[in-house]
C-alpha cells in the first residue's frame, strides 16, 4: 500500500524556513463525540445531516443520514484569495504555511479540520489549520459571518458544548485552547495545554472538558524511546468548562509504565468514553490498538492490541505518529469502532470481551470515527480514498460507502435548516504552488 514519507531533508528545510521567516518578521447520545448527535426530537424547521470535512479540498460534503448520500457541498474557503494575500505578505506566516503544507499536510494545504453546525442549522463553525483560524459560515449564502484567528499559526480539533452555544478549538502552535461563543465567534476564555493541543471532549453535562495534547508529531524527535522533553509536553487533563482552570492532569507515563507499557508513547490521540464517563478509551502515538483508563484512579485498566499489517514500517513513515487515529464507543457501551489508520482497516471491538471483529477494508487511510446520531452505526472517513462509510455496530460490517471531497477527515452529526437547498461547490483542491506569487483557486 502507498505510505506517505517524511524525509529528514524536508524537516531540515522546514526548520530553515521557520528560522528565516522568524528573522524576517522580527519575531447527548454518543459519549464518544459530543457533536449534536442526539436521539432527542428535533424541530420541524431542521432536518438531520452529516457533515464531512474535505480537508485538502477546502469543502464540506453534507450527507443525508438516511440514504447516506451527498445532498450538497459547501465551499469553506470563500475568502481564499484574501487569506493567501495576507500570508504571502508576512514572511513568518508564509514560512509556517509552507511548513504545514510540506509536513502535516503531506504536500497539501489544510483547509477543513473540524466543524459543527448550529442548533438552527444555519451556521457551520469550521477550524481551518492552514489559515490558523475558526470561521462561522452562513450555510445558505456561503458567506463568512465571523472569523477568529487562533493563537499561533495553526488551528486544529474542536468540541461543542452539549447546549450548542460554545466551541473549543485547539491552537496547535499556541499551546492553548480557545473557548468561543458559537453564534459570533467571541472568545470567552482560553486554557493552557501541552505541546500541540489536540483532542477535546465536553464531559459531565458540559461542566468539564477532557483534553489531550500530542507534542511535536511532525518533528524528528517523536521517538517514544527518547526523553519526553524532546517531544514537548504531552498532557491528558480535565478542565473546568466555566472557570477554565485545570482540575487534574494525569500521570500518563507512570500509568503506562505500571501496566508494562514503558516503551509506548504518552501522546494521546482520539478518545472515546464509557456511557457513565468513568472510563476513558484512547489511542496512543505509534500504538496499534488502544487502552482503557479509569477516570478516578488514573490507572490503565485494560489494553487492546490490534493487528499491525506493516510491522517493518519505519517510525518516520507513520502519518503524524498515528498508528491508529479514530475511535468511538456506541451509546450502549458495548462496542468500540476503531480506525486502523496505517494498516488500512476498520474494526468493531466488543467492549466487554475485547474480542476483535472483522477487519474491514473499505478504503485507504481511515482517519476518524463518529457514532451516528441514533447510535446504530459508526461513520468512518477513508482519507486516502476520498470516501466515508457507515459500519453497523451490531454486525461489524460496512453498510454503505459514499464518495466525498478530497481527503475527508472529521465527520460530525448535525442539523440543516429545511428551507436551505444546497448545491455542489467545486470540490477540487486549491492550486498548490511553492511560489508565493500566484494564489488563486482553479475554476472547473
N, C-alpha and C positions, 0 to 999 in steps of 0.2 A: 504494500500500500504506500502511496506517496506520503512522505513525512516532512513537515516544514523544518528548515535548517536555520540555525542562528550562528553563523561563523564568528570566530573571535575578531576577525578584522572588521566586521560590521559593528561590533561592540566598541572597538577602538575608534572607529570613525565617528560613532555617536558621541563618545566621550569628548573627542576633539571638537565636534560641532557644538556641544554644550559649553565647552570652555571658551571657544571663540565667540559664541553668542553672548555668554555672560560678560566677557570682557568688553564686547562692543556695546552692550546695553548698560554697562555700569552696574552692573548689578549688584363571620369569620368561621370559615368552614374548614379549609385545609390548613392545618397548623404549619405546614412546611412553607407556606408562601402567602403572606398577608397582602394579597393583591386584589381584593374586592371579589374574590371567588366565593360567593356565599349562596347557600341554598335558600336564603330568605327571599320572599317575594319581591319583585321589582315593580316599579310604577309602569303604568300604561304608556308613558311617554318615552320609555327607553326599551331597548332590546339587548340581550346579552351578546357579547362579542369577544373574540380572542385577538389580542394584538401581538404581532410578531415583529421584533426589531431587526431589520435587514442592515446590519452594521456597516458593511462596506458600500452598500448601495446608497445609504442615506435615506432610506424609506422605511415605512412600517406597513406591513401587509395585514389587513383586517380579515379575519375568518368568521364565518357563522359557526357557532359551536355545534349546531345540529347536523349540518351537512359536512362540516369541516372543510369547506371550500371558501376561497377568497371572495369577498364582496367589495373589496376596494383596496387601494394603496395610497398612502399619504407621503408627500414629499416633506421630509423632516429638516431639510436644509434649504429652504427657500431664500435664505439670506447668504447663500454660499459665496457669491462674489464679494459681498461686503465683508464677510469674515476673513476671507482669504486676502483681501487687500490690507486689512489690519495686520494680519500675521506677517505678510511679506514686508511690511514697513517696520517690523520690530525684530531685530536680529536674535534676541533672546527667545522670543516666541517661535520664530521660524526654526531655530535650532531644535527646540523641543518638538515642534510639529513634525519635522522630518525624522526625528528620533522615534517618535511614536509610530510613524509610518514604517520605518525600517525594522523595528524590533517588535513592539506589541502588536502592530497591525499586519505583520508578515508581508510588508511591502504595500500595504493598503492603508488608506485613511479610515479612521474610526468615527462614524457619524451617529450611530444609534447604539448606545449600550443598554439603557434601561428605559422603561416607560410605564406610565399609569394613566388611565382615563379617570376624569372627574365623575362624581356620582350622577351628574345630569347628562353625561355622555357627550359633552360639547367641547371639552378641553382635554388635550393629551399633553402630559408633562413628560419631557424626554431629557435624558442626560446625553450629551454629545462629547465624547472623550477628546477628539482632535481639536474641537473648538473650546474645550475647557469651560463648558457652561451647562446650564439647565434652561430649557425653554418651555413656555406654555404655548401650545399650538392650537389655534381655533380649528377644530376638525372640519367645520362646514366651509370656511373660507380658505383654509390652508395658510393663514397668516399667523405670524408670531405675535402674541399679545403681551408677553413679558419674557425677559431674559435675565438670568442671574449668572454672572461669571464666578466660578468657584475659586477658592484659594489655590494658587499654584497653576499648573499648566495642563491638567487632565482631570476630567470628571469620570465617574465610574458607576458602580451599583447604587441602586436606590431602594427605599422601602416606603410604603404608605401606611399611615396610621389607620386603625380599624374604622374610625369615623370618616375617613377620606378627606380630612381637612389639612393634613400635614404630610410632607415627604422629607425624608433624609437622603442626602446624597454624599457619597464618599469623594473627597478631593484627593486623588491619588498621590500627587507630589506635595500637597499642602499638609498632609498628615493630620487633617481634621475632617470631621463630618458636619455638614451644614444641615440645619433644620429649617425648612422653608414652608411658608403658607402656600397651599396649593393654588388658591384662586388667583393670586397676584405675584407669587414668587418672592414675597417679602421674607428676608431672613429673620427668623425668630430666635436664633442662637446657634451655637456650634459646640462640639465637644472634641477633645483631643483623642487621637488614636495612636497606633504604632506606624511603622513604615508601610506605605501603600494601603490605606484603608480600603476595605473590600466589601464584604457582605454584612448586611444589617437586617434584622427582623424585629418588628414590634411584638412584644410579649406582654403577658399579664393584662390583657384587655387594653393595651396601648399605654400602660403606665411605665413600661420599661422597654429598652432596646437591647437586644443581643447583637453584639458587633464583633467583627474579627478583621485584623489586618494581615497582609501576606508577605510583607517585605519586598525587597527589590528582585522580583522574579525575572526581570529582564537582564540581570547582571551576571557576570561570570562567577560571582561569589555565592550562588544559590545552591551550593552543595550542602546537603543536610549533615555531612560529616565535618564541615568546617564550624568554627566557633560562631555562635549565634550573632555576636555583634557585627560580623561581616555581612550578614544578611539583613541588617536593620531590625528594629524592634518589631516583633510579631506578637500580637495580643489577641486574647479572647476575653471580652469584658461585658458586663451588664451596666447599662447607663440609665439613670432616671430620666424618663422622657419629658418631665416637666422642668426640672432644675438643670438637666444635662450634666449632672455630677456623676462621676464613675463610682458605682456602688461596689463593684467587685471586679478584680482581674484574676483569672485562673492561672495556676502554675502548670502550663501545658508540658513543659519539659519534665517536671517532676512526675506528672501523671503518666506520661508516656513511658518514662524510664521505669516507673514502678510496675508497669504492665509488660516490661521486657521489650519495649519498642524504642530502645535507646538510639537506634540508627535511623529513626523516622523523623522527618521534618515537623516542626511545630507550626507551620503555616497552614491555618485553617482555610479551606476552600468553601464551596457551597455547603449549607447546613439545612437540616430539617428537624422538626421537634415532634415528640410524642404528643398525643392529644391533650394530656394534662400539663405539658410543657416542663416536665420534670426530668426528661432525658433528652440530651442533645445528640443528634447523629450528624457527623460531619466527615468530609473528605479532607485529605492532607496532601500537600505537595509530594509528588513522586510516588505516592502510595496507591496501589491498585486495590481498592476496597474502601472501607470506612470504619469509623469507630463510634462507640456509644459512650457518652459521658453522663454520669449522674450529676444533676444540677446542684444538689445540696452539698455533696462531698467533694465534687470536682474530680472524682476518680474515673478512670477509663474502665467501664464495667464489661464491655464486650468489644470484640474485634472481628470484623468480617473481611477476609481476604477474598478477592475476586480474580478471575483469570487474567493473566498478563500474556497477551499474544505477541509481545515484542520484547522478550526477556533480554536481548542483547542490544537494545537501543541505547545509544549514548545519552547520558543525562542532559547534555546540551541540546539535544533534539526534542526534548519534551516541550510541548506547547505551553510556554509560560509556566513551566514546572508542573503542569496539570496532567497527572496520570488519568484521573477521573475528575470530571467537572460537571456535576448535575446530580441532585438527589432530592427526592420528595416522598414523604410518607403520606399514605391515604388517610382521610379523616377518621377512619375506624381504628387506625393504629396497627393494622395487621399486615400491610405490605409496604415495601420501600422500593421505589423505582430509581434506577441508577443509570447514569451515562458513563460508559467505559470509554472515555474520550480518545486516548491514544490507541486503544485496541479496536476502535470502530464497532462497538456493540452497545446495546442496552439490555437490561435485565430487570426482573422484578424479584426481589428477595422477600421471603417470608419473615416478618419481623419477630415472630415468636421462636421459630426453629433456626432462623438464619440460613435456611436452605436456599440455594441459588436456583432461579428459574431458568428458562431457555435463554440462550444468548441470541439476541435479536439483531440481525444485520439489515437495518433499514436505510443505511446511508453511510456517509463518511463524517468523521469528527463530530460526534454528538457533544453538545456544549451546554445544554441547560435542560432542566426538568421542572415542570409545573403541574400540580394536580388540576384537573378540570373543575369547573365551578360546582358540579354535583358530586365530585369525588369518585366517579366511576372510572376515569381514565387518568393517565399521566400524559402530558404533552411533552414531546422531546424535539429539540431542534438539531438537525444534522447540518452543521455549519459548512462542511465541506461539500455537501450535495445540494445546498440551497433548497432544502425540504424540511417539513415538520411532520411528525407522526403522532397519532394518539394510540396509546397502548392500554389495553384493558388490565386494570389491577386484578380482576378476578381470574382471567385466563392466562395472563402474562404474554399475550400475543399482540402484534400490531394489528389494529383495526383499519386505520386509514393513513395514507400519506399524501400530502399535497405540496406542490411547488410554491415557493415564496420568492423573495428577492435575494440579492447577493449576500451570502454569509449571515444567515439568521442566527441570533444568539438568544437574547431574552424573550420569553413567551409569557404574557400576562393575561389574566382574565379581566374583563371589564364590561362596560355597557356603552351603547351608542344611541344617541337620540334618534327616535324613529323618523323624524322629519328630515334627517340628513341622508342624502343619497350620495354614496361615494363613487368616485371614478378610479381610474388606474393611472397614477402618476408614473412617469418614466422610472423604470427600475434599474436602469443602467448606472454603473458606478461613475462618480465624477472623474474627470480626467486626472490621472496621476502623473505628475512630472517632477523631475528632480530640480528643474529650473524654476526659480520664483518669479518668472516674468509673465507666465500665462496662467491665469487662474479662471478657468471657465468650464462649466459643465457641458458635455456634448449634447447636441439635440438629435433626437432619433424619432 
